[in-house]
Amino acid sequence: MNRALIKETGLTPDIIVRPGEPIAVVRDILKQRPDIAALVLGAAADDGPGPLVEHFAGAEAGKMSCPVMIIPGSLSDEALDRLS
């Protein structure tokens, strides 16, 4: 994590790992945590974006309780740093 960004904003992102079917787990977390400001997903650089991106940026996009941010898997470390 970018320590400078955390220090500047006073915010620390949550990284949540739970067992189960990924789409259902993400839905449940979003329902349980209305304070979540954004769902940030990484898209695979090859062979399609992946099932979470396909689902939450597809048919579910207009029903989300928060914005969905998609980070392309092809971004360099430098490009990722510019985002923060």
Buried (B, 14 or more C-beta within 10 A) or exposed (E): EEEEBEEEEEEEEEEEEEEEEEBEBBBEBBEEEEEBEEBEBBBEEEEEBBEBBBBBBEEBEEEBEBEBEBBEEEBEEEEEEEEE
